[in-house]
């Protein structure tokens, strides 16, 4: 199938012929800024804050899950890009027809190549996640004694942990085969817990499980906040939520990096081979919006394990 692709770029000196560049400026879906290591911390009521502890300086990449407002803005941008591509196609087709008529009249002249008509099927556009993301670390630590503590002010909303990855370096691990999502509320710190060494996943994967290759088996595990989890004295008096972690389905490996998954978290997410089990799926939740594709499908219950629900993949 022929594919017509549109990508969004802030600047572009020269566009490759097979790509069309959207002219409209994309909305800023995510703003993120590290909180500095200063004697005192004050929270901006308009910003959400994400807190994560790691054993050392390391990156963690997050993508935003679109809310209804985000989806409307994204759909509008995509529709505008598609309209631009259709206009360009009309011009290219007219030129093709002129050149073809000339080629038929001119002996030895090579016939031109007919342009591909953009359709809803072959039109591809930059995914929302590629426009709405941020990286925490490895630099700009909030606290660096006995490990690293990262604290970022971000746009409020729901986020997914994409993986141990820094786009500026281009090397890392994508939790494409299973991860978690969480809500970051305005005016509050959302405490994700601590990244720790995943000793339970040090061996080869279970037979038939292709989602966690041994090369990536030493990925870090996420340990949710517990009673013994330390909190910086500067943050103790501030409004803080323990992250309500939820199983998130599989997603595309946009950056072409190593593929793995976030190790199982008791009561949150587990795996049966390469299937994601949402441990909270049987708890009554508000109906998901169409754009929250990572939310588990409560109807996909395996007969062999009625208390476990398979998490739905991202589209």
C-alpha positions as CSV (number, residue, x, y, z in Angstrom):
1,X,0.0,0.0,0.0
2,X,1.3,3.5,-0.9
3,X,1.5,5.7,2.1
4,X,1.3,9.5,2.2
5,X,3.0,10.8,5.3
6,X,2.9,14.1,7.1
7,X,5.3,15.1,9.8
8,X,5.4,18.2,12.0
9,X,8.6,20.1,12.3
10,X,9.3,23.4,13.9
11,X,11.8,24.3,11.2
12,X,12.8,22.5,8.0
13,X,15.5,23.6,5.7
14,X,14.6,21.0,3.0
15,X,11.8,18.6,2.8
16,X,12.3,15.1,1.4
17,X,9.9,14.6,-1.6
18,X,8.1,11.7,0.0
19,X,7.2,13.8,3.1
20,X,4.7,16.7,3.3
21,X,5.3,19.2,6.1
22,X,2.3,20.6,8.0
23,X,2.3,24.4,7.8
24,X,0.2,25.1,10.9
25,X,2.0,25.4,14.2
26,X,1.2,22.6,16.6
27,X,-0.3,23.5,20.0
28,X,1.9,23.0,23.0
29,X,0.4,20.0,24.6
30,X,3.0,19.5,27.3
31,X,5.2,22.0,29.1
32,X,7.7,20.5,31.5
33,X,10.4,22.1,33.6
34,X,12.6,20.6,36.4
35,X,12.3,22.1,39.8
36,X,15.6,23.5,41.0
37,X,17.5,22.3,44.0
38,X,16.8,25.4,46.2
39,X,16.4,25.8,49.9
40,X,12.6,26.0,49.7
41,X,10.0,24.9,47.2
42,X,6.6,26.5,46.4
43,X,4.0,24.9,44.1
44,X,2.4,26.7,41.2
45,X,-1.4,26.0,41.5
46,X,-1.6,25.9,37.7
47,X,1.1,23.2,37.3
48,X,1.2,19.5,38.2
49,X,4.4,18.1,39.7
50,X,5.9,14.6,39.2
51,X,8.3,13.1,41.7
52,X,10.5,10.1,41.0
53,X,13.5,8.6,42.8
54,X,16.2,6.7,41.0
55,X,19.4,4.9,42.1
56,X,21.5,7.2,40.0
57,X,21.4,9.8,37.3
58,X,19.1,8.3,34.6
59,X,16.5,9.5,32.1
60,X,12.8,8.6,32.2
61,X,10.6,9.5,29.3
62,X,6.9,10.3,29.6
63,X,4.1,10.8,27.1
64,X,0.8,12.5,27.7
65,X,-2.5,10.8,27.1
66,X,-4.8,13.2,25.4
67,X,-7.9,14.6,27.1
68,X,-11.0,15.7,25.2
69,X,-9.6,19.2,24.6
70,X,-6.2,17.8,23.4
71,X,-8.0,15.5,21.0
72,X,-10.0,18.2,19.4
73,X,-6.9,20.3,18.9
74,X,-5.0,17.4,17.5
75,X,-7.8,16.3,15.1
76,X,-8.1,19.9,13.8
77,X,-4.3,20.0,13.1
78,X,-4.5,16.6,11.4
79,X,-7.5,17.7,9.3
80,X,-5.7,20.9,8.2
81,X,-2.6,18.9,7.2
82,X,-4.7,16.5,5.2
83,X,-6.4,19.4,3.4
84,X,-2.9,20.8,2.5
85,X,-1.8,17.5,1.2
86,X,-5.0,17.2,-0.9
87,X,-4.3,20.7,-2.4
88,X,-0.7,19.8,-3.2
89,X,-1.9,16.6,-4.8
90,X,-4.3,18.5,-7.1
91,X,-1.4,20.7,-8.3
92,X,0.9,17.7,-8.7
93,X,-1.8,15.8,-10.7
94,X,-2.4,18.8,-13.0
95,X,1.4,19.0,-13.7
96,X,1.5,15.2,-14.2
97,X,-1.3,15.4,-16.8
98,X,0.5,18.2,-18.7
99,X,3.8,16.3,-18.6
100,X,2.1,13.1,-19.7
101,X,0.4,14.8,-22.7
102,X,3.8,16.3,-23.7
103,X,5.5,12.9,-23.3
104,X,3.0,11.2,-25.6
105,X,3.8,13.8,-28.3
106,X,7.5,13.8,-27.9
107,X,9.5,10.8,-29.1
108,X,11.9,9.4,-26.6
109,X,10.6,11.5,-23.7
110,X,10.2,9.5,-20.5
111,X,6.7,9.4,-19.1
112,X,6.3,11.1,-15.7
113,X,5.4,9.2,-12.5
114,X,1.8,9.6,-11.4
115,X,1.5,11.2,-7.9
116,X,-0.1,9.2,-5.1
117,X,-3.6,10.4,-4.2
118,X,-3.9,11.0,-0.4
119,X,-6.8,9.1,1.2
120,X,-8.0,8.5,4.7
121,X,-6.3,5.0,4.4
122,X,-2.9,6.0,3.2
123,X,-2.5,9.3,5.0
124,X,-0.2,9.2,8.1
125,X,0.3,12.0,10.5
126,X,2.6,12.6,13.5
127,X,1.1,10.7,16.5
128,X,-0.1,12.8,19.5
129,X,2.4,11.1,21.8
130,X,5.3,12.4,19.6
131,X,4.0,16.0,20.2
132,X,3.2,15.6,23.9
133,X,6.1,14.3,25.9
134,X,8.9,15.2,28.2
135,X,12.1,13.6,29.7
136,X,13.0,13.6,33.4
137,X,16.8,13.3,33.9
138,X,19.6,12.4,33.7
139,X,20.5,16.0,34.4
140,X,18.7,18.6,36.6
141,X,18.3,16.5,39.7
142,X,16.3,18.0,42.5
143,X,18.3,16.0,45.1
144,X,21.4,13.8,44.5
145,X,22.4,12.3,47.8
146,X,22.2,8.5,48.1
147,X,20.8,8.3,44.6
148,X,18.8,10.8,42.6
149,X,15.4,12.6,43.1
150,X,13.7,14.2,40.2
151,X,10.9,16.7,40.5
152,X,9.3,18.3,37.4
153,X,6.5,20.8,37.0
154,X,4.3,19.7,34.0
155,X,1.0,20.4,32.3
156,X,-1.7,18.7,34.4
157,X,-3.1,15.5,32.9
158,X,-2.7,11.8,32.5
159,X,0.7,10.4,31.6
160,X,2.3,7.1,30.7
161,X,5.8,6.1,31.5
162,X,7.3,5.5,28.0
163,X,10.6,4.1,29.1
164,X,14.2,4.7,30.2
165,X,15.0,7.0,27.3
166,X,16.5,10.4,26.4
167,X,15.6,11.5,22.9
168,X,18.6,13.7,22.8
169,X,20.9,10.7,23.1
170,X,18.7,8.3,21.1
171,X,19.6,5.2,23.3
172,X,17.4,3.6,25.8
173,X,14.6,1.1,26.5
174,X,10.9,1.5,25.5
175,X,8.2,0.0,27.8
176,X,6.2,-0.6,24.6
177,X,5.0,-4.1,25.7
178,X,3.6,-2.9,29.0
179,X,3.8,0.1,31.3
180,X,1.7,2.2,33.7
181,X,-0.3,5.5,33.5
182,X,-1.2,7.9,36.2
183,X,-2.9,11.3,36.7
184,X,-0.9,14.4,37.6
185,X,-3.2,16.9,39.4
186,X,-2.7,20.7,39.3
187,X,-1.2,22.2,42.4
188,X,0.0,18.8,43.8
189,X,3.0,16.5,43.7
190,X,2.3,13.1,42.2
191,X,4.7,10.7,43.8
192,X,5.6,7.8,41.5
193,X,7.9,6.0,44.0
194,X,11.3,4.6,43.3
195,X,13.0,3.0,40.4
196,X,15.0,-0.1,41.6
197,X,17.0,-2.9,40.2
198,X,14.7,-5.5,38.7
199,X,16.3,-8.7,40.1
200,X,13.2,-10.8,39.4
201,X,13.6,-10.2,35.7
202,X,17.3,-11.0,35.5
203,X,16.8,-14.4,33.9
204,X,15.6,-15.3,30.4
205,X,11.9,-14.6,29.6
206,X,9.2,-17.2,29.9
207,X,8.9,-19.5,26.8
208,X,6.5,-17.9,24.3
209,X,7.1,-14.4,25.8
210,X,8.7,-12.1,23.2
211,X,7.9,-8.9,25.0
212,X,10.8,-8.8,27.4
213,X,14.0,-9.8,25.6
214,X,16.9,-10.9,27.8
215,X,19.1,-8.0,26.5
216,X,16.7,-5.6,28.1
217,X,15.9,-7.8,31.1
218,X,17.9,-5.6,33.5
219,X,15.5,-2.7,33.1
220,X,14.7,-1.0,36.3
221,X,11.5,-1.8,38.2
222,X,9.1,0.7,39.7
223,X,8.5,0.4,43.4
224,X,5.4,2.4,44.4
225,X,5.5,4.6,47.5
226,X,5.4,2.7,50.8
227,X,5.8,3.6,54.4
228,X,9.5,3.4,54.3
229,X,9.9,5.6,51.2
230,X,11.8,8.8,52.1
231,X,10.6,12.2,51.2
232,X,12.7,15.3,51.0
233,X,12.2,17.6,54.0
234,X,11.4,20.5,51.7
235,X,8.4,18.6,50.2
236,X,6.9,17.2,53.4
237,X,4.6,20.2,54.0
238,X,3.4,20.4,50.3
239,X,0.4,18.8,48.9
240,X,1.3,15.3,47.7
241,X,-0.6,12.4,46.1
242,X,0.6,8.8,45.9
243,X,0.4,8.0,42.2
244,X,-2.6,5.9,41.4
245,X,-0.8,3.6,38.9
246,X,-2.8,1.9,36.2
247,X,-1.8,-0.8,33.7
248,X,-1.3,0.7,30.2
249,X,-1.4,-1.3,27.0
250,X,1.1,-1.9,24.3
251,X,2.2,1.1,22.2
252,X,4.4,1.8,19.2
253,X,8.1,2.1,19.5
254,X,8.3,5.6,17.9
255,X,12.1,6.0,18.4
256,X,13.3,2.6,17.3
257,X,15.0,1.7,20.5
258,X,15.2,-1.5,22.5
259,X,11.8,-2.9,23.4
260,X,10.9,-4.2,26.8
261,X,8.2,-3.6,29.4
262,X,7.9,-2.2,32.9
263,X,8.2,-5.2,35.3
264,X,5.1,-6.4,37.2
265,X,3.9,-4.3,40.1
266,X,1.7,-6.1,42.7
267,X,-1.9,-5.0,42.6
268,X,-1.3,-2.9,39.5
269,X,0.1,-4.8,36.5
270,X,1.4,-8.3,35.7
271,X,1.9,-10.4,32.7
272,X,1.0,-13.8,31.2
273,X,3.7,-14.3,28.6
274,X,3.3,-11.2,26.4
275,X,-0.3,-10.4,27.6
276,X,-0.7,-7.5,30.0
277,X,-2.9,-8.2,33.0
278,X,-4.6,-5.1,34.5
279,X,-4.9,-5.9,38.2
280,X,-7.2,-2.9,38.9
281,X,-9.6,-3.5,36.0
282,X,-12.3,-5.1,38.1
283,X,-12.5,-1.9,40.3
284,X,-15.3,0.3,39.1
285,X,-14.0,3.3,37.2
286,X,-15.7,6.2,35.3
287,X,-16.3,5.3,31.6
288,X,-13.1,6.1,29.6
289,X,-13.1,8.7,26.9
290,X,-12.4,7.6,23.3
291,X,-8.9,9.1,23.5
292,X,-7.9,7.1,26.6
293,X,-6.8,4.1,24.5
294,X,-4.5,2.7,27.2
295,X,-7.4,2.0,29.6
296,X,-8.0,-1.7,30.1
297,X,-10.9,-3.4,28.5
298,X,-12.9,-4.9,31.3
299,X,-14.7,-7.4,28.9
300,X,-11.5,-9.2,27.9
301,X,-11.4,-11.6,30.8
302,X,-9.7,-15.0,30.2
303,X,-11.8,-18.0,31.2
304,X,-8.8,-19.6,32.8
305,X,-8.3,-16.6,35.2
306,X,-11.6,-14.7,35.7
307,X,-10.1,-12.3,38.2
308,X,-7.5,-11.0,35.7
309,X,-8.3,-8.6,32.9
310,X,-6.1,-8.2,29.7
311,X,-5.1,-4.6,29.2
312,X,-6.1,-3.2,25.8
313,X,-3.3,-2.1,23.5
314,X,-2.9,1.5,22.4
315,X,-4.0,2.1,18.8
